[in-house]
Amino acid sequence: MNKDIDEGKAKQVKGKAREEAGKAADDTSMEIDGASEQVLGKIQEEWEKQKGISKKHWTTNSRNLSV
């Protein structure tokens, strides 16, 4: 698995923990920071997945091109 995908997933987990800690502490700012971190982690994960799909697609289709 891609290192960047793993980092994105880790950000999501860390963000969820921060969000829950914010709820427990009644700290809205911490909740928002946690939710934001989750979104950034999901974006990073999906971005890396799409890059992989694009590379695979490009490699497969570029073999079929005749120059």
Beta strands, then each sheet from edge to edge (+ up, - down):
end
